[in-house]
Amino acid sequence: MADCELDAPIPDKMNAIVCYAPGDYREEVVPVQKDVGAGEVLIKVLAAGICAGDAKCYAGAPLFWGDESRKAYCQPPIIPGHEFVGKVVALGEGAGEKYGLEIGDHCISEQIVPCWDCRYCKRGSFHMCMPHDIYGFHQKTPGAMAEFMKFPAGAINFKVPKEIPPWKAAYIEPLACSIHGVERGDIQFNHVVVVSGCGPLGLGMVAAARQKNPAKLIALDMFDWKVWRPWSLEAGCAL
């Protein structure tokens, strides 16, 4: 039995972007996944970002659509969007207690929904899970380019303070990717660190690397209009 927000009835249908093929993304009216089972969370999407991966998928990159040496990663038709924040409108049995969520809270979900069974999941390395699902690309996990979105029972969800505007909270996922990359870099005090590219992820890496206090931090980009941004994040040199 799900707890629902009574003062805002959840509709049966919603507007969504649906991916069918490279360059074939359509705005459609689709059913809302109102059947919220144990451990599941239904949100009303407040903000969704467009990742470089979304752009590459749209352009037909083999990483997403496959080629002679790999299988397709994208499973159309699918609602894209894995950078997002939403408002909780329904909680399945046990979900509130598990995630510390209540109706009306703002929350996010990690883009990878792990299997919880493989050797990587058992040691906490969820990003290495091979049979995982991922929002916006796999059939089991429709993404956030829609009015409503459901987190499955195996998802990893977090409450977000309402003081953070939704357009900023949608950046939590890409910022987490930036921090993860810096952590894997194992930066030491005597290192010279170079971040190539000053887009959202690159700037996140500059900010995270600055916290490691390397000997020198250099930011690079091909576009002059981006170069001023790393200075505000205390990069030692921006080119």
ROSE-833254 format. One record per residue: z, y, x of N, C-alpha, C in turn; residue in one letter. Coordinates in steps of 0.001 Angstrom, whole numbers, padded with zeros to 6 digits. Example, Ala and Ser with C-alpha at 12.3 -4.5 7.8 and 13.67 -1.06 7.14 Angstrom:
// ROSE-833254
{{007800; -005690; 013190}; {007800; -004500; 012300}; {007800; -003300; 013200}; A}
{{007080; -002250; 012850}; {007140; -001060; 013670}; {007870; 000030; 012900}; S}
***
This chain:
// ROSE-833254
{{000000; -001195; 000858}; {000000; 000000; 000000}; {000000; 001240; 000890}; M}
{{-000922; 002158; 000655}; {-001028; 003347; 001488}; {-000327; 004534; 000841}; A}
{{000313; 005363; 001699}; {000848; 006638; 001244}; {-000268; 007667; 001320}; D}
{{-000466; 008449; 000262}; {-001567; 009406; 000222}; {-001057; 010799; -000112}; C}
{{-001861; 011810; 000291}; {-001540; 013192; -000008}; {-001912; 013459; -001463}; E}
{{-000907; 013622; -002331}; {-001126; 013664; -003767}; {-001759; 014961; -004250}; L}
{{-001522; 016081; -003528}; {-002037; 017358; -004019}; {-003492; 017595; -003625}; D}
{{-004105; 016666; -002934}; {-005511; 016801; -002544}; {-006183; 015442; -002673}; A}
{{-006637; 015085; -003866}; {-007235; 013758; -004075}; {-008364; 013473; -003090}; P}
{{-008378; 012275; -002571}; {-009413; 011887; -001620}; {-010679; 011523; -002391}; I}
{{-011803; 012148; -002092}; {-013035; 011876; -002851}; {-013600; 010493; -002544}; P}
{{-014507; 010049; -003384}; {-015178; 008772; -003164}; {-016326; 008901; -002165}; D}
{{-016926; 010100; -002102}; {-018078; 010330; -001222}; {-017807; 011505; -000295}; K}
{{-018544; 011563; 000809}; {-018391; 012663; 001759}; {-019725; 012930; 002453}; M}
{{-019848; 014126; 003005}; {-021002; 014460; 003831}; {-020762; 013936; 005243}; N}
{{-021808; 013427; 005864}; {-021686; 012887; 007218}; {-023024; 012965; 007935}; A}
{{-022965; 012990; 009265}; {-024156; 012826; 010091}; {-024262; 011345; 010440}; I}
{{-025422; 010767; 010243}; {-025613; 009343; 010515}; {-026733; 009176; 011541}; V}
{{-026437; 008446; 012607}; {-027408; 008152; 013662}; {-028156; 006877; 013324}; C}
{{-029495; 006950; 013334}; {-030331; 005779; 013090}; {-031120; 005351; 014322}; Y}
{{-031493; 006312; 015156}; {-032316; 006025; 016326}; {-032358; 007293; 017186}; A}
{{-032881; 007216; 018405}; {-033012; 008434; 019199}; {-033770; 009523; 018439}; P}
{{-033177; 010681; 018334}; {-033794; 011795; 017630}; {-033753; 011691; 016126}; G}
{{-033219; 010596; 015595}; {-033166; 010389; 014141}; {-031719; 010412; 013666}; D}
{{-031194; 011615; 013487}; {-029845; 011845; 012981}; {-029966; 012564; 011646}; Y}
{{-029349; 012033; 010615}; {-029548; 012568; 009268}; {-028212; 012959; 008628}; R}
{{-028253; 014052; 007874}; {-027089; 014415; 007063}; {-027200; 013663; 005746}; E}
{{-026180; 012877; 005443}; {-026203; 012034; 004250}; {-024870; 012094; 003519}; E}
{{-024895; 011636; 002285}; {-023663; 011452; 001510}; {-023320; 009971; 001567}; V}
{{-022130; 009664; 002090}; {-021734; 008271; 002303}; {-020350; 008033; 001688}; V}
{{-019969; 006771; 001480}; {-018641; 006480; 000917}; {-017518; 006835; 001893}; P}
{{-016406; 007291; 001359}; {-015195; 007493; 002144}; {-014475; 006147; 002242}; V}
{{-013989; 005811; 003424}; {-013254; 004553; 003613}; {-011827; 004722; 003082}; Q}
{{-011704; 004723; 001769}; {-010416; 005007; 001124}; {-009453; 003829; 001148}; K}
{{-009957; 002636; 001381}; {-009111; 001451; 001395}; {-008386; 001386; 002736}; D}
{{-007172; 001902; 002783}; {-006415; 002007; 004029}; {-005438; 000835; 004112}; V}
{{-005691; -000067; 005064}; {-004868; -001258; 005210}; {-003673; -001036; 006115}; G}
{{-002907; -002079; 006339}; {-001714; -002000; 007175}; {-002059; -001491; 008571}; A}
{{-001303; -000506; 009029}; {-001496; 000036; 010367}; {-002633; 001019; 010501}; G}
{{-003366; 001282; 009427}; {-004518; 002186; 009499}; {-004137; 003612; 009102}; E}
{{-004959; 004561; 009560}; {-004733; 005983; 009289}; {-006039; 006606; 008817}; V}
{{-005979; 007354; 007723}; {-007142; 008094; 007236}; {-006904; 009574; 007459}; L}
{{-007867; 010248; 008088}; {-007741; 011686; 008340}; {-008866; 012460; 007676}; I}
{{-008575; 013711; 007375}; {-009616; 014682; 007036}; {-009962; 015394; 008334}; K}
{{-011194; 015300; 008754}; {-011598; 015847; 010044}; {-011519; 017372; 010016}; V}
{{-010834; 017937; 011017}; {-010699; 019385; 011135}; {-011662; 019974; 012155}; L}
{{-011966; 019219; 013195}; {-012898; 019684; 014228}; {-013442; 018484; 014983}; A}
{{-014702; 018564; 015400}; {-015330; 017502; 016194}; {-016219; 018135; 017248}; A}
{{-016151; 017600; 018460}; {-016963; 018111; 019552}; {-018226; 017293; 019745}; G}
{{-019162; 017860; 020488}; {-020396; 017154; 020857}; {-020321; 016856; 022348}; I}
{{-020169; 015588; 022681}; {-020048; 015148; 024068}; {-021439; 015077; 024712}; C}
{{-021459; 015112; 026048}; {-022725; 014882; 026751}; {-023271; 013510; 026398}; A}
{{-022367; 012544; 026141}; {-022811; 011224; 025719}; {-023528; 011257; 024381}; G}
{{-023061; 012120; 023457}; {-023747; 012269; 022173}; {-025156; 012815; 022382}; D}
{{-025274; 013803; 023282}; {-026588; 014393; 023557}; {-027523; 013374; 024205}; A}
{{-026984; 012569; 025111}; {-027811; 011546; 025768}; {-028225; 010462; 024790}; K}
{{-027318; 010117; 023879}; {-027654; 009122; 022855}; {-028784; 009659; 021968}; C}
{{-028682; 010919; 021583}; {-029713; 011548; 020761}; {-031061; 011541; 021485}; Y}
{{-031013; 011749; 022810}; {-032249; 011828; 023596}; {-032834; 010462; 023916}; A}
{{-032089; 009374; 023628}; {-032641; 008040; 023836}; {-032310; 007398; 025163}; G}
{{-031229; 007803; 025812}; {-030856; 007252; 027115}; {-030669; 005729; 027036}; A}
{{-031196; 004981; 028017}; {-031069; 003517; 028006}; {-029624; 003032; 027977}; P}
{{-028684; 003833; 028514}; {-027278; 003439; 028472}; {-026823; 003169; 027048}; L}
{{-027394; 003911; 026093}; {-026992; 003761; 024692}; {-027945; 002893; 023888}; F}
{{-029217; 002887; 024258}; {-030207; 002173; 023458}; {-030755; 000933; 024136}; W}
{{-030325; 000681; 025372}; {-030715; -000529; 026076}; {-032089; -000442; 026731}; G}
{{-032340; -001373; 027622}; {-033645; -001525; 028264}; {-033770; -002967; 028730}; D}
{{-034684; -003226; 029655}; {-034908; -004612; 030070}; {-033704; -005220; 030807}; E}
{{-032782; -004373; 031261}; {-031663; -004900; 032042}; {-030312; -004784; 031349}; S}
{{-030284; -004215; 030142}; {-028995; -004070; 029448}; {-029188; -004055; 027936}; R}
{{-028110; -004438; 027254}; {-028124; -004404; 025801}; {-027818; -003007; 025296}; K}
{{-028224; -002730; 024070}; {-027931; -001428; 023465}; {-026431; -001310; 023209}; A}
{{-025886; -000131; 023499}; {-024469; 000149; 023283}; {-024245; 000738; 021890}; Y}
{{-025202; 001540; 021440}; {-025120; 002152; 020120}; {-025552; 001146; 019057}; C}
{{-024801; 001124; 017951}; {-025065; 000172; 016857}; {-025373; 000940; 015570}; Q}
{{-026631; 001390; 015400}; {-026979; 002157; 014202}; {-027101; 001270; 012973}; P}
{{-027011; 001852; 011778}; {-026663; 003260; 011535}; {-025163; 003494; 011723}; P}
{{-024822; 004606; 012361}; {-023427; 004869; 012685}; {-023164; 006384; 012662}; I}
{{-021983; 006754; 012218}; {-021561; 008156; 012240}; {-021052; 008470; 013638}; I}
{{-021660; 009413; 014350}; {-021216; 009728; 015709}; {-019957; 010602; 015715}; P}
{{-019447; 010829; 016939}; {-018323; 011737; 017116}; {-017051; 011064; 017594}; G}
{{-016686; 011298; 018873}; {-015462; 010704; 019412}; {-014519; 011746; 020031}; H}
{{-014854; 013026; 019907}; {-013956; 014110; 020309}; {-013563; 014836; 019031}; E}
{{-012288; 014752; 018626}; {-011958; 015238; 017285}; {-010464; 015430; 017111}; F}
{{-010122; 016093; 016032}; {-008736; 016172; 015544}; {-008818; 016210; 014032}; V}
{{-007815; 015657; 013373}; {-007835; 015640; 011915}; {-006450; 015745; 011314}; G}
{{-006433; 015882; 010010}; {-005190; 015969; 009235}; {-004976; 014647; 008512}; K}
{{-003794; 014077; 008648}; {-003485; 012789; 008025}; {-003439; 012939; 006504}; V}
{{-004256; 012143; 005797}; {-004264; 012173; 004334}; {-003837; 010845; 003720}; V}
{{-003807; 009782; 004521}; {-003335; 008486; 004015}; {-002860; 007644; 005186}; A}
{{-001771; 006898; 004947}; {-001194; 006036; 005970}; {-001033; 004627; 005409}; L}
{{-001566; 003652; 006129}; {-001361; 002276; 005743}; {000062; 001829; 006047}; G}
{{000440; 000716; 005508}; {001794; 000196; 005697}; {002135; 000088; 007186}; E}
{{003230; 000697; 007583}; {003700; 000621; 008957}; {003086; 001621; 009909}; G}
{{002007; 002303; 009506}; {001315; 003223; 010416}; {002165; 004451; 010736}; A}
{{002860; 004972; 009728}; {003697; 006146; 009957}; {004777; 005880; 010987}; G}
{{005431; 004748; 010853}; {006500; 004393; 011786}; {005939; 004099; 013180}; E}
{{004812; 003423; 013227}; {004228; 003026; 014520}; {003793; 004236; 015345}; K}
{{003190; 005215; 014670}; {002615; 006348; 015397}; {003423; 007636; 015268}; Y}
{{004505; 007605; 014531}; {005294; 008813; 014338}; {004556; 009854; 013522}; G}
{{003804; 009411; 012516}; {002977; 010308; 011712}; {003481; 010394; 010282}; L}
{{003242; 011574; 009685}; {003501; 011784; 008269}; {002264; 012405; 007640}; E}
{{002168; 012307; 006332}; {001065; 012943; 005611}; {001072; 014443; 005917}; I}
{{-000085; 014969; 006261}; {-000207; 016385; 006582}; {-000172; 016688; 008060}; G}
{{000283; 015733; 008879}; {000300; 015944; 010334}; {-001126; 016042; 010875}; D}
{{-001267; 016750; 011998}; {-002520; 016728; 012736}; {-002436; 015613; 013773}; H}
{{-003534; 014916; 013991}; {-003487; 013822; 014958}; {-004856; 013556; 015561}; C}
{{-004831; 012809; 016663}; {-006044; 012366; 017344}; {-005930; 010869; 017587}; I}
{{-007014; 010271; 018028}; {-007029; 008849; 018367}; {-007846; 008676; 019638}; S}
{{-007361; 007841; 020555}; {-008123; 007591; 021772}; {-009479; 007009; 021404}; E}
{{-010522; 007442; 022130}; {-011886; 007069; 021747}; {-012128; 005564; 021811}; Q}
{{-011453; 004865; 022713}; {-011598; 003416; 022822}; {-010544; 002728; 021969}; I}
{{-010982; 001823; 021114}; {-010066; 000982; 020342}; {-010044; -000376; 021030}; V}
{{-008982; -000695; 021762}; {-008960; -001902; 022584}; {-008767; -003175; 021765}; P}
{{-009060; -004317; 022414}; {-008913; -005602; 021728}; {-007465; -006082; 021743}; C}
{{-006673; -005584; 022688}; {-005265; -005944; 022872}; {-005064; -007392; 023331}; W}
{{-006142; -008085; 023663}; {-006043; -009506; 023979}; {-006520; -009852; 025386}; D}
{{-007401; -009043; 025969}; {-007970; -009376; 027277}; {-006960; -009065; 028388}; C}
{{-007272; -009471; 029600}; {-006339; -009285; 030716}; {-006111; -007806; 031020}; R}
{{-007136; -006979; 030784}; {-006973; -005548; 031043}; {-006031; -004919; 030023}; Y}
{{-006202; -005268; 028765}; {-005324; -004722; 027729}; {-003877; -005150; 027966}; C}
{{-003693; -006387; 028397}; {-002341; -006897; 028590}; {-001607; -006204; 029729}; K}
{{-002365; -005565; 030640}; {-001701; -004825; 031711}; {-001791; -003307; 031492}; R}
{{-002274; -002897; 030327}; {-002307; -001481; 029980}; {-003538; -000726; 030423}; G}
{{-004521; -001407; 030996}; {-005762; -000756; 031444}; {-006793; -000806; 030318}; S}
{{-006508; -000093; 029230}; {-007342; -000177; 028030}; {-008775; 000287; 028275}; F}
{{-008956; 001218; 029233}; {-010304; 001733; 029504}; {-011211; 000673; 030115}; H}
{{-010629; -000442; 030581}; {-011410; -001526; 031171}; {-011707; -002644; 030169}; M}
{{-011202; -002522; 028954}; {-011386; -003562; 027936}; {-012876; -003750; 027630}; C}
{{-013391; -004951; 027840}; {-014811; -005199; 027626}; {-015193; -005378; 026157}; M}
{{-014406; -006124; 025351}; {-014811; -006284; 023945}; {-014335; -005138; 023049}; P}
{{-014082; -003964; 023622}; {-013537; -002846; 022861}; {-014533; -002306; 021834}; H}
{{-014000; -001530; 020903}; {-014838; -000701; 020039}; {-014646; 000742; 020461}; D}
{{-015565; 001599; 020058}; {-015478; 003013; 020426}; {-016014; 003852; 019267}; I}
{{-015265; 004896; 018934}; {-015653; 005745; 017809}; {-017040; 006342; 018030}; Y}
{{-017828; 006318; 016976}; {-019113; 006995; 016998}; {-020282; 006201; 017541}; G}
{{-020019; 004974; 018015}; {-021099; 004162; 018571}; {-021124; 002739; 018009}; F}
{{-019977; 002193; 017666}; {-019904; 000816; 017169}; {-019659; 000789; 015667}; H}
{{-020195; -000239; 015023}; {-020131; -000349; 013565}; {-018710; -000375; 013021}; Q}
{{-017789; -000971; 013750}; {-016413; -001076; 013268}; {-015659; 000246; 013321}; K}
{{-016199; 001227; 014041}; {-015463; 002474; 014264}; {-016355; 003698; 014072}; T}
{{-016698; 004031; 012813}; {-017466; 005250; 012559}; {-016741; 006475; 013116}; P}
{{-017516; 007465; 013549}; {-016945; 008620; 014225}; {-016594; 009789; 013331}; G}
{{-016434; 010951; 013979}; {-015816; 012112; 013345}; {-016795; 013149; 012803}; A}
{{-018096; 012915; 012903}; {-019039; 013886; 012354}; {-019204; 013639; 010863}; M}
{{-018081; 013741; 010184}; {-017991; 013488; 008744}; {-016751; 014196; 008222}; A}
{{-016585; 014225; 006915}; {-015435; 014912; 006343}; {-014148; 014099; 006475}; E}
{{-014273; 012774; 006472}; {-013106; 011902; 006608}; {-013408; 010809; 007625}; F}
{{-012351; 010237; 008192}; {-012496; 009231; 009236}; {-011271; 008322; 009214}; M}
{{-011492; 007030; 009449}; {-010372; 006084; 009438}; {-010140; 005509; 010824}; K}
{{-008856; 005482; 011235}; {-008466; 004823; 012479}; {-008066; 003383; 012149}; F}
{{-008669; 002392; 012792}; {-008293; 001011; 012508}; {-006895; 000684; 013037}; P}
{{-006391; -000471; 012647}; {-005017; -000846; 012981}; {-004786; -000949; 014481}; A}
{{-005808; -001277; 015245}; {-005625; -001427; 016690}; {-005787; -000158; 017485}; G}
{{-005989; 000979; 016826}; {-006230; 002240; 017522}; {-004954; 002768; 018176}; A}
{{-005147; 003679; 019140}; {-004033; 004343; 019821}; {-004045; 005799; 019376}; I}
{{-003082; 006184; 018550}; {-003083; 007488; 017887}; {-001904; 008347; 018340}; N}
{{-002113; 009681; 018275}; {-001074; 010614; 018702}; {-001002; 011811; 017748}; F}
{{000207; 012252; 017496}; {000420; 013466; 016722}; {000110; 014683; 017591}; K}
{{-000505; 015697; 016987}; {-000849; 016932; 017687}; {-000095; 018090; 017047}; V}
{{000576; 018923; 017826}; {001277; 020076; 017239}; {000315; 020962; 016466}; P}
{{000737; 021401; 015289}; {-000131; 022246; 014474}; {-000358; 023616; 015102}; K}
{{000463; 023977; 016077}; {000286; 025260; 016759}; {-001005; 025293; 017585}; E}
{{-001530; 024117; 017914}; {-002793; 024058; 018653}; {-003943; 024150; 017665}; I}
{{-004774; 025187; 017738}; {-005904; 025305; 016805}; {-006821; 024081; 016897}; P}
{{-007387; 023635; 015772}; {-008244; 022444; 015803}; {-009377; 022517; 016814}; P}
{{-009975; 023707; 016993}; {-011095; 023798; 017935}; {-010643; 023580; 019371}; W}
{{-009369; 023810; 019651}; {-008828; 023496; 020969}; {-008366; 022037; 021034}; K}
{{-007787; 021550; 019956}; {-007286; 020177; 019940}; {-008418; 019159; 020098}; A}
{{-009626; 019507; 019662}; {-010760; 018601; 019815}; {-011122; 018395; 021288}; A}
{{-010604; 019277; 022154}; {-010866; 019174; 023591}; {-009882; 018216; 024280}; Y}
{{-008892; 017712; 023574}; {-007907; 016817; 024186}; {-008573; 015584; 024783}; I}
{{-009518; 014991; 024068}; {-010159; 013766; 024563}; {-010951; 014020; 025845}; E}
{{-011854; 015016; 025895}; {-012555; 015239; 027168}; {-011618; 015666; 028295}; P}
{{-010567; 016444; 027980}; {-009611; 016821; 029026}; {-008898; 015583; 029569}; L}
{{-008568; 014636; 028678}; {-007942; 013392; 029131}; {-008865; 012632; 030073}; A}
{{-010169; 012648; 029792}; {-011132; 011998; 030687}; {-011142; 012678; 032051}; C}
{{-011080; 014006; 032066}; {-011043; 014755; 033322}; {-009807; 014385; 034135}; S}
{{-008662; 014372; 033472}; {-007408; 014055; 034168}; {-007432; 012619; 034685}; I}
{{-007994; 011707; 033890}; {-008094; 010307; 034308}; {-008930; 010196; 035590}; H}
{{-010040; 010922; 035642}; {-010886; 010893; 036833}; {-010164; 011410; 038065}; G}
{{-009408; 012496; 037894}; {-008648; 013065; 039016}; {-007555; 012096; 039463}; V}
{{-006886; 011461; 038517}; {-005847; 010495; 038872}; {-006436; 009345; 039685}; E}
{{-007602; 008887; 039316}; {-008234; 007793; 040056}; {-008672; 008239; 041446}; R}
{{-008885; 009548; 041630}; {-009281; 010066; 042928}; {-008170; 010052; 043965}; G}
{{-006924; 009922; 043520}; {-005771; 009830; 044433}; {-005779; 010963; 045458}; D}
{{-005828; 012196; 044990}; {-005910; 013373; 045852}; {-004618; 013559; 046645}; I}
{{-004774; 013816; 047952}; {-003645; 014073; 048848}; {-003662; 015532; 049313}; Q}
{{-002533; 015981; 049924}; {-002394; 017389; 050319}; {-003466; 017838; 051309}; F}
{{-003925; 016956; 052188}; {-004885; 017351; 053225}; {-006337; 017153; 052818}; N}
{{-006595; 016815; 051563}; {-007956; 016551; 051109}; {-008724; 017835; 050784}; H}
{{-010027; 017784; 051027}; {-010953; 018798; 050526}; {-011631; 018181; 049302}; V}
{{-011417; 018791; 048153}; {-011905; 018229; 046892}; {-013079; 019062; 046386}; V}
{{-014182; 018400; 046045}; {-015365; 019064; 045512}; {-015628; 018541; 044101}; V}
{{-015686; 019440; 043135}; {-016042; 019096; 041769}; {-017441; 019643; 041510}; V}
{{-018392; 018765; 041270}; {-019778; 019169; 041060}; {-020063; 019231; 039559}; S}
{{-020264; 020438; 039061}; {-020516; 020650; 037639}; {-019343; 021340; 036974}; G}
{{-019583; 022503; 036379}; {-018507; 023300; 035779}; {-018641; 023375; 034263}; C}
{{-019017; 022247; 033663}; {-018976; 022135; 032216}; {-017551; 021833; 031776}; G}
{{-017351; 021480; 030519}; {-015991; 021219; 030021}; {-015231; 020163; 030826}; P}
{{-015873; 019028; 031159}; {-015179; 018002; 031932}; {-014945; 018455; 033372}; L}
{{-015934; 019114; 033950}; {-015775; 019601; 035312}; {-014644; 020606; 035427}; G}
{{-014558; 021534; 034482}; {-013474; 022514; 034503}; {-012120; 021837; 034296}; L}
{{-012099; 020798; 033456}; {-010867; 020030; 033296}; {-010454; 019377; 034598}; G}
{{-011423; 018889; 035356}; {-011128; 018289; 036656}; {-010639; 019334; 037656}; M}
{{-011239; 020527; 037620}; {-010772; 021602; 038505}; {-009314; 021926; 038209}; V}
{{-008983; 022062; 036929}; {-007609; 022390; 036551}; {-006643; 021273; 036954}; A}
{{-007039; 020019; 036741}; {-006169; 018893; 037089}; {-006036; 018747; 038599}; A}
{{-007154; 018909; 039316}; {-007110; 018786; 040777}; {-006247; 019879; 041392}; A}
{{-006252; 021076; 040789}; {-005418; 022166; 041295}; {-003945; 021792; 041272}; R}
{{-003557; 021011; 040266}; {-002162; 020575; 040165}; {-001778; 019607; 041285}; Q}
{{-002788; 018988; 041922}; {-002528; 018078; 043044}; {-002349; 018827; 044363}; K}
{{-002683; 020118; 044361}; {-002511; 020993; 045534}; {-003222; 020477; 046784}; N}
{{-004535; 020211; 046698}; {-005266; 019783; 047891}; {-005435; 020946; 048875}; P}
{{-005849; 020632; 050106}; {-006038; 021669; 051119}; {-007089; 022689; 050682}; A}
{{-008146; 022207; 050058}; {-009185; 023115; 049554}; {-009812; 022501; 048311}; K}
{{-010111; 023348; 047334}; {-010740; 022912; 046087}; {-012007; 023726; 045871}; L}
{{-013137; 023037; 045838}; {-014445; 023683; 045728}; {-015109; 023244; 044429}; I}
{{-015647; 024196; 043688}; {-016368; 023908; 042448}; {-017834; 024308; 042606}; A}
{{-018736; 023434; 042180}; {-020176; 023679; 042297}; {-020847; 023641; 040935}; L}
{{-021873; 024466; 040769}; {-022705; 024374; 039570}; {-024065; 024984; 039860}; D}
{{-025083; 024516; 039157}; {-026447; 025011; 039349}; {-026683; 026344; 038650}; M}
{{-025794; 026725; 037721}; {-025996; 027939; 036934}; {-024988; 029013; 037334}; F}
{{-025500; 030191; 037687}; {-024625; 031275; 038130}; {-023620; 031679; 037066}; D}
{{-024018; 031628; 035786}; {-023126; 032099; 034727}; {-021917; 031190; 034531}; W}
{{-021949; 029998; 035137}; {-020788; 029106; 035048}; {-019823; 029264; 036219}; K}
{{-020284; 029865; 037298}; {-019509; 029855; 038535}; {-018217; 030654; 038437}; V}
{{-018181; 031696; 037590}; {-016965; 032512; 037503}; {-015809; 031747; 036874}; W}
{{-016095; 030734; 036083}; {-015030; 030048; 035356}; {-014023; 029333; 036257}; R}
{{-014469; 028620; 037313}; {-013473; 027943; 038154}; {-012479; 028885; 038815}; P}
{{-012871; 030167; 039037}; {-011937; 031107; 039671}; {-010678; 031265; 038829}; W}
{{-010842; 031270; 037514}; {-009679; 031438; 036637}; {-008764; 030216; 036677}; S}
{{-009282; 029096; 037171}; {-008498; 027875; 037303}; {-008008; 027672; 038739}; L}
{{-008145; 028735; 039541}; {-007621; 028742; 040911}; {-008368; 027797; 041841}; E}
{{-009669; 027652; 041625}; {-010469; 026954; 042624}; {-010564; 027849; 043858}; A}
{{-010489; 027256; 045052}; {-010539; 028054; 046264}; {-011912; 028613; 046534}; G}
{{-012952; 027935; 046049}; {-014325; 028363; 046295}; {-015199; 027887; 045136}; C}
{{-016066; 028736; 044642}; {-016986; 028370; 043565}; {-018385; 028780; 043967}; A}
{{-019305; 027849; 043948}; {-020675; 028088; 044409}; {-021681; 027675; 043346}; L}
***
